[in-house]
Amino acid sequence: MAFHTGEKIMRERGRAWISLLILLPSMFVAGFLGAEGYAALTRSSVPLLGTPLLNAPFTREPLNPTDAFRSTLAEVEAHYYGSPPPIDKLTYTSIEGMLGVLGDPYTRFMDPDAFRRMQEDTQGSFTGIGALLEDAPGGARIVRPLPNSPASKAGLKPGDIIIAVDGKSLERVALDDAVRMIRGPRFTDVKLTIRRNGVEEPFTVTIRRDLVESPTVDVYLEDDTNKIYRIWLQNFSEKAPTLLDRALNEIKQNGGRALILDLRANPGGLLDSAIEVASRFIPGDQVVVSIVGRQGLLERRYTLRGRYRNLDIPIVVLINGGSASASEIVAGALRDHKVAPLIGEDSFGKGLVQTVIPTSQNTAVAITTAKYLTPNGTDLNAKIVDGKRVGGLKPDIEVKNPEDWRMTEEDKARDLQLQKALQVLREKLHASKQGNGVLRAQNNTEVNQ
């Protein structure tokens, strides 16, 4: 899924700290990969190392991590019987193994490719084919091509499964790695092998990569009679608040009377964007989120003055298991401030904040530095209890969609959560004498409550 620049850069001791919320639920930190067996050292193997192992000096001096790594690397390069992997791969894997010991799936190392992709995602644009992808047996399934994208122009369709990229099979390839293979420099070609329902044999399509705007906000008129609109906010990039304002203006101009804020399948993004979005629905100087570090409360983030849209229409928020991080911040704040009820399923439960720190040679490390709480003090971070993930936002009205439901126009008829949201809003409009109210224009002055 797409994550979208707007990260707040703080200079501390000469280093750039990029403060943002990140959630990539499909990613994980890989540790060292070890063989199932091991070679037992014997005295006969000692001469291969050049020193009598049993007579090696023993020291009680504190470990020097840099010296330990360098000496180990030197021995591998000098004595390993095969051809060692490139030095960058050895180094990256060592760092990944170190971070893996922390047991935190969100603290991770990013090599130059991963760091570049993260920056592209937060900027709201990237170079590629322009299609939303998800895991599928034997490859990556196209959820939908983006409008006017290279994928759309090439005729790719929702449900198509990419089974190979430039002749390399995607069997047993992680989705993140598949995305890396598909993306590339602008105006270069990539060959995709496609498996399509109704077509007997896979076929190959050559697509020229281009600059693609990441999908952020889509607007739908779900009920023309009652003028109920749905805004699908797909990430919290730097552009999200501006695009949300455009959507609200469009709905206002068309006489919108009720709103569904759809945060389903929204994996999060920038904390600053989450605060901006919440400020459109909640008056200024209200708590949006509390950030707690290992030393206790770090700060409270409040809604921003001059951003409140003063909407005078009923609102509901849709969430599901793909709603995470910044999505949960906004959804939790809107519920705690009694702006909108939540409809759908439990959210993902990613209540941790990562700080992205550039390291060296275009790499970076994302380190979990704090957790966040909703305005009412709810800790949303999920925990594993008896093998099950427990946590996240609990909806006020629980509705589950079919397991094979897809968030596409073609599958809208089976969207039970959307149908429930429409039912709730229709009842509110019917019961209220203010049902003929429409979106108010944005005020330049703050409304005090």
MONOR-V660299 format. One record per pair of residues at least 24 apart in sequence whose ideal C-beta (glycine too) atoms are under 10 Angstrom apart, sorted by the first residue. I is the first residue (numbers start at 1). J is the second residue. If there is no record, write none. Layout:
i->(I,I)
j->(J,J)
This chain:
i->(1,1,1,1,1,1,1,1,1,1,1,1,1,1,1,1,1,1,1,2,2,2,2,2,2,2,2,2,2,2,2,2,2,2,2,2,2,2,2,3,3,3,3,3,3,3,3,3,3,3,3,3,3,3,3,3,3,3,4,4,4,4,4,4,4,4,4,4,4,4,4,4,4,4,4,4,4,4,4,4,5,5,5,5,5,5,5,5,5,5,5,6,6,6,6,6,6,6,6,6,6,6,6,6,6,6,7,7,7,7,7,7,7,7,7,7,7,8,8,8,9,10,12,15,15,15,16,16,16,16,17,17,17,17,17,17,18,18,18,18,18,18,18,18,18,18,18,19,19,19,19,19,19,19,19,19,19,20,20,20,20,20,20,20,20,20,20,20,20,20,20,20,20,20,20,21,21,21,21,21,21,21,21,21,21,21,21,21,21,21,21,21,21,21,21,21,21,21,22,22,22,22,22,22,22,22,22,22,22,22,22,22,22,22,22,22,22,22,22,23,23,23,23,23,23,23,23,23,23,23,23,23,23,23,23,23,23,24,24,24,24,24,24,24,24,24,24,24,24,24,24,24,25,25,25,25,25,25,25,25,25,25,25,26,26,26,26,26,26,26,27,27,27,27,27,27,27,27,28,28,28,28,28,28,29,29,29,29,29,29,29,29,29,29,29,29,29,29,29,29,30,30,30,30,30,30,30,30,30,31,31,31,31,31,31,31,32,32,32,32,32,32,32,33,33,48,48,49,49,49,50,50,50,65,69,69,69,88,88,88,91,91,91,92,95,95,95,98,99,99,99,102,102,104,104,104,104,104,105,105,105,106,106,106,106,106,106,106,106,106,107,107,107,107,107,107,107,107,108,108,108,108,108,108,108,109,109,109,109,109,109,110,110,110,110,110,110,110,110,111,111,111,111,112,112,112,112,113,113,113,113,113,114,114,114,114,114,115,115,115,115,115,115,115,115,116,116,116,116,117,117,117,117,118,118,118,119,119,120,120,120,120,121,121,121,121,121,122,122,122,122,122,122,122,122,122,122,123,123,123,123,124,124,124,124,124,124,124,124,124,124,124,124,124,125,125,125,125,125,125,126,126,126,126,126,126,126,126,127,127,127,127,127,127,127,127,127,127,128,128,128,128,128,128,128,128,128,128,128,128,129,129,129,129,129,129,129,129,129,129,129,129,129,129,129,130,130,130,130,130,130,130,130,130,130,131,131,131,131,131,131,131,131,131,131,132,132,132,132,132,132,132,133,133,133,133,133,133,134,134,134,134,135,135,135,135,136,136,136,136,136,136,136,136,137,137,137,138,138,138,138,138,138,138,138,138,139,139,139,139,139,139,139,139,139,139,139,139,139,139,140,140,140,140,140,140,140,140,140,140,140,141,141,141,142,142,142,143,143,143,143,144,144,144,144,144,144,146,146,146,146,147,147,147,148,148,148,149,149,149,149,149,149,150,150,150,150,150,150,150,150,151,151,151,151,151,153,153,153,154,154,154,154,154,154,155,155,155,156,156,156,156,156,157,157,157,157,158,158,158,158,158,159,159,159,159,159,159,159,160,160,160,160,160,160,160,160,161,161,161,161,161,161,162,162,162,162,162,162,163,163,163,163,163,164,164,164,164,164,164,164,165,165,165,165,166,166,166,166,166,166,167,167,167,168,169,182,182,183,183,184,185,186,186,186,187,213,213,213,214,215,216,216,216,216,216,216,216,216,216,217,217,217,217,217,217,217,217,217,218,218,218,219,219,219,219,219,219,219,219,219,220,220,220,220,220,221,221,221,221,222,222,222,222,222,222,222,222,222,222,223,223,223,223,223,223,223,224,225,225,226,226,226,226,226,226,226,226,226,226,227,227,227,227,227,227,227,227,227,227,227,227,227,228,228,228,228,228,228,228,228,228,228,228,228,228,229,229,229,229,229,229,229,229,229,229,229,230,230,230,230,230,230,230,230,230,230,231,231,231,231,231,231,231,232,232,232,232,232,232,232,232,232,233,233,233,233,233,233,233,233,233,233,233,233,234,234,234,234,234,234,234,234,234,235,235,235,235,235,235,235,235,235,236,236,236,236,236,236,236,236,236,236,236,236,236,236,236,236,236,236,237,237,237,237,238,238,238,238,238,239,240,240,240,240,240,240,240,240,240,241,241,241,241,241,241,241,241,241,241,241,241,242,242,244,244,244,244,244,244,245,245,245,245,245,245,248,248,248,248,248,248,249,249,249,249,250,251,251,251,251,252,252,252,252,252,252,252,252,253,253,254,254,255,255,255,255,256,256,256,256,256,257,257,257,257,257,257,257,257,257,257,257,257,257,258,258,258,258,258,258,258,258,258,258,258,258,258,258,258,259,259,259,259,259,259,259,259,259,259,260,260,260,260,260,260,260,260,260,260,260,260,260,261,261,261,261,261,261,261,261,261,261,261,261,262,262,262,262,262,262,262,262,262,262,262,262,263,263,263,263,263,263,263,263,263,263,263,263,263,263,263,263,263,264,264,264,264,264,264,264,264,264,264,264,264,264,264,264,264,264,265,265,265,265,265,265,265,265,265,266,266,266,266,266,266,266,266,266,266,266,266,266,266,267,267,267,267,267,267,267,267,268,268,268,268,268,268,268,268,268,268,269,269,269,269,270,270,271,271,271,271,271,271,272,272,272,273,273,274,274,274,274,274,274,274,274,274,275,275,275,275,275,275,275,275,275,276,276,276,276,277,277,277,277,277,277,277,277,278,278,278,278,278,278,278,278,278,278,278,278,278,278,279,279,279,279,279,279,279,279,280,280,280,280,280,280,280,280,281,281,281,281,281,281,281,281,281,281,281,281,281,282,282,282,282,282,282,282,282,282,282,282,282,283,283,283,283,283,283,283,283,283,284,284,284,284,284,285,285,285,286,286,286,286,286,286,287,287,287,287,287,287,287,287,288,288,288,288,288,288,288,288,288,288,289,289,289,289,289,289,289,289,289,289,289,289,289,290,290,290,290,290,290,290,290,290,291,291,291,291,291,291,292,292,292,292,292,292,292,292,293,293,293,293,294,294,294,294,295,297,297,298,298,298,298,298,299,300,300,301,301,301,302,303,303,303,304,305,305,306,306,306,306,306,307,307,307,308,308,308,308,308,308,308,309,309,309,309,309,309,310,310,310,310,310,310,310,310,310,311,311,311,311,311,311,311,312,312,312,312,312,313,313,313,313,313,313,313,313,313,313,314,314,314,314,314,314,314,314,314,314,314,314,314,315,315,315,315,315,315,316,316,316,316,316,316,316,316,316,316,316,316,316,317,317,317,317,317,317,317,317,318,318,318,318,318,318,318,318,318,318,318,319,319,319,319,319,319,319,319,319,319,319,320,320,320,320,320,320,320,320,320,320,320,320,320,321,321,321,321,321,321,321,321,322,322,322,323,323,323,323,323,323,323,324,324,324,324,324,324,324,324,325,325,325,325,325,325,325,325,326,326,327,328,328,328,328,328,328,328,328,329,329,329,329,329,329,331,331,331,331,331,332,332,332,332,332,332,332,332,332,333,333,333,334,334,335,335,335,335,335,335,335,335,336,336,336,336,336,337,337,337,337,340,341,341,341,341,341,342,342,342,342,342,342,343,343,343,343,343,343,343,343,343,343,343,344,344,344,344,344,344,344,344,344,344,344,344,344,345,345,345,345,345,345,345,345,345,346,346,346,346,346,346,346,346,346,346,347,347,347,347,347,347,347,348,348,348,348,348,348,348,349,349,349,349,349,349,349,349,349,349,350,350,350,350,350,351,351,351,351,351,351,351,351,352,352,395,396,397,397,397)
j->(25,26,121,132,133,134,143,175,179,214,215,234,235,265,266,267,268,322,324,120,121,124,125,126,130,132,133,146,179,212,213,214,215,216,234,235,237,267,269,117,118,120,121,122,123,124,214,234,235,236,237,266,267,268,269,270,325,326,120,121,122,123,124,125,126,213,214,215,216,234,235,236,237,238,239,240,243,269,270,273,119,120,121,122,123,124,125,237,238,239,270,122,123,124,236,237,238,239,240,241,269,270,271,272,273,276,118,119,122,123,238,269,270,271,272,273,356,270,271,272,358,355,357,357,358,359,356,357,358,364,355,356,357,358,367,369,118,119,122,270,354,355,356,357,358,364,366,270,271,272,353,354,355,356,357,369,370,118,122,236,238,268,269,270,271,272,273,274,325,326,353,354,355,356,366,106,236,267,268,269,270,271,272,273,274,289,324,325,326,327,328,329,350,352,353,354,355,372,106,108,118,121,122,267,268,269,270,271,324,325,326,350,352,353,354,355,356,366,368,106,235,236,266,267,268,269,322,323,324,325,326,327,328,348,350,352,354,105,106,108,114,117,118,121,175,176,267,268,324,325,350,366,105,106,267,268,321,322,324,325,348,349,350,134,135,174,175,176,179,267,105,106,108,110,114,174,175,176,100,105,106,108,174,176,95,96,97,98,99,100,101,102,103,104,105,106,107,108,109,366,92,93,96,97,99,100,108,109,174,93,96,97,98,99,100,101,93,94,96,97,98,100,101,93,97,79,81,75,78,79,75,78,79,98,94,95,98,112,361,363,360,361,363,363,359,363,365,365,365,366,367,367,368,352,354,366,367,368,350,352,368,325,350,352,353,354,366,367,368,381,352,354,355,365,366,367,368,369,354,356,364,365,366,367,368,359,363,364,365,366,367,356,358,359,362,363,364,365,366,361,362,363,364,361,362,363,364,177,180,183,362,363,176,180,363,364,366,356,358,359,362,363,364,365,366,180,183,362,364,176,179,180,183,356,364,366,356,364,183,211,212,214,214,235,237,267,269,214,235,236,237,238,239,269,270,273,356,214,237,238,239,212,213,214,215,216,235,237,238,239,240,242,243,269,211,212,213,214,237,239,179,183,186,209,211,212,213,214,183,184,185,186,187,188,209,210,211,212,179,182,183,184,186,190,207,209,210,211,212,214,153,154,156,162,182,183,184,190,192,205,207,208,209,210,212,154,156,207,209,210,211,212,213,214,215,156,157,158,160,162,179,182,192,207,212,158,214,215,234,265,407,408,161,162,175,178,179,182,175,265,406,407,173,174,175,178,160,161,162,163,170,175,178,195,161,163,171,162,163,164,169,170,171,172,173,195,163,164,165,169,170,171,173,175,178,192,193,194,195,202,165,170,173,174,175,177,178,179,181,182,192,175,195,406,192,194,196,265,406,407,408,215,406,407,408,409,410,212,213,214,215,213,215,218,210,212,213,207,210,211,212,213,215,189,190,207,208,209,210,211,212,182,192,205,207,212,207,208,210,192,194,205,206,207,208,194,205,207,192,194,196,205,207,194,196,197,410,406,408,409,410,411,195,196,197,198,406,408,410,192,194,195,196,197,199,203,205,193,194,195,196,197,202,192,193,194,195,202,205,192,193,194,195,202,191,192,193,194,195,202,204,190,191,192,193,190,191,192,193,204,206,191,193,204,193,193,207,209,209,212,209,209,210,211,212,211,237,239,243,239,243,240,241,242,243,244,247,266,269,273,241,242,243,244,245,246,247,248,250,243,247,262,243,244,246,247,248,250,251,254,256,260,262,409,412,418,250,251,254,256,258,260,262,412,415,418,419,421,422,425,257,258,260,422,425,426,429,254,257,426,256,257,258,422,425,426,428,429,430,435,251,254,255,256,257,258,259,313,429,435,436,438,439,256,257,258,259,260,313,314,316,421,422,425,426,429,254,255,256,257,258,259,260,261,313,425,439,258,259,260,261,262,316,318,418,421,422,256,259,260,261,262,263,315,260,261,262,263,264,265,266,318,407,261,262,263,264,266,269,273,277,317,326,327,330,262,263,264,265,266,267,269,327,407,265,266,267,268,269,270,273,326,327,263,266,267,268,269,270,271,272,273,274,275,276,277,325,326,327,329,330,269,270,273,326,269,270,272,273,276,273,266,269,270,272,273,274,276,277,326,270,272,273,274,275,276,277,278,279,280,304,307,273,276,273,276,277,280,281,309,276,277,280,307,309,442,280,281,309,311,439,442,309,439,441,442,439,311,313,438,439,309,311,313,438,439,440,441,442,438,439,438,439,436,437,438,439,311,313,437,438,439,312,313,314,425,428,429,432,434,435,436,437,438,439,311,313,314,315,316,421,422,424,425,426,428,429,432,435,437,311,313,314,315,316,317,340,421,425,439,314,315,316,317,318,340,343,417,418,421,422,424,425,315,316,317,318,319,330,331,334,339,340,342,421,316,317,318,319,320,323,343,344,407,417,418,421,317,318,319,320,322,323,324,326,327,328,330,331,334,342,344,347,393,317,318,319,320,321,322,323,327,343,344,345,347,401,407,415,417,418,318,319,320,321,322,323,324,327,407,318,319,320,322,323,324,325,326,327,328,330,331,347,348,322,323,324,325,326,327,348,350,323,324,325,326,327,328,329,330,348,350,324,325,326,327,325,326,301,325,326,329,353,372,301,304,326,326,330,301,325,326,327,328,329,330,333,372,301,302,303,304,307,326,329,330,333,303,304,307,330,303,307,326,327,329,330,333,334,302,303,304,307,326,329,330,331,332,333,334,337,339,375,303,304,305,306,307,308,309,333,304,307,308,309,310,311,330,442,307,308,309,310,311,315,317,330,333,334,337,339,340,307,308,309,330,333,334,336,337,338,339,375,449,307,308,310,337,339,446,447,448,449,308,446,447,448,449,446,448,449,333,336,337,339,375,449,333,336,337,373,374,375,376,377,329,330,332,333,334,336,337,372,374,375,326,328,329,330,332,333,351,353,372,373,374,375,380,370,371,372,373,374,375,376,377,379,353,369,370,371,372,373,351,353,370,371,372,373,377,379,353,369,370,371,368,369,370,371,370,370,373,353,369,370,371,372,370,373,375,329,333,372,375,333,337,446,446,445,446,442,443,444,445,446,442,443,446,442,443,445,446,447,448,449,439,440,441,442,443,447,439,440,441,442,443,445,446,447,449,339,340,437,438,439,440,442,434,437,438,439,440,425,428,429,432,434,435,437,438,439,440,340,341,424,425,426,427,428,429,431,432,434,435,437,339,340,341,421,425,428,340,341,342,343,344,396,397,420,421,422,424,425,428,341,342,343,344,393,395,396,421,342,343,344,345,395,399,415,417,418,420,421,343,344,345,346,347,348,392,393,394,395,417,344,345,346,347,348,392,395,399,400,401,405,407,417,345,346,347,348,349,389,392,400,347,348,407,347,348,349,350,392,393,395,348,349,350,351,380,382,392,393,349,350,351,352,353,354,372,380,350,372,393,372,374,378,380,381,391,392,393,372,373,374,375,380,393,374,380,392,393,395,372,373,374,375,376,378,380,392,393,374,375,376,374,375,374,375,376,378,393,394,395,396,374,375,376,377,378,374,375,376,449,396,395,396,397,421,424,393,394,395,396,397,398,395,396,397,398,399,417,418,420,421,423,424,393,395,396,397,398,399,400,401,416,417,418,420,421,392,393,394,395,398,399,400,401,417,382,389,390,391,392,393,394,395,398,400,380,382,391,392,393,394,395,380,381,382,389,391,392,393,379,380,381,382,383,389,390,391,392,393,380,381,382,391,392,378,379,380,381,382,391,392,393,380,381,420,424,421,423,424)
